[in-house]
Amino acid sequence: MSCAPTRTGADAAVVDAAILAIEHALSPEQMDRVLAGTSPR
């Protein structure tokens, strides 16, 4: 499988649901780190 970030409709729905759950679970600062792909050190 490819590592390209393309998503089908179903995959996008799953990812969007996961992102929503993460957003509610994390603080804005933590969410920024997740989106930036960096881990807090």
N, C-alpha and C positions, 0 to 999 in steps of 0.2 A: 504493500500500500504506500501511497505517497504521503509525504509529510506536509504537503501544501495545505494552507489554512482554508481551502474551499469547503463549503458545507452544503449538503442538500437541505431541503425544507425540514425533514424530520430531524436531522442532526442539529440544525440551527435551533429548533424548538427545544431540544434536550440541553444544548449549550446555554441558551437563553435562560432556561429554568434553573440551571446550575448557577449561572451568574447571579440571578436574582437571589438565590439562597445564600450565596457567598456575600453579596452586598448586605443582606440583612444580618449576617453573622459577624462581619468584620467592621471595624471602624473605618472611616474615610482614609486615614493614613495607611492602614493595612491594605485597603483596596487599591490604593495608588501603587503600593509596592507590588501587589499581585499583577496588576495591569502592566507595570513596567518590566515584569519578569525578573525582579530582583528580590532577594530574600534579606530580611533585616539581620544585621550582624551586631 
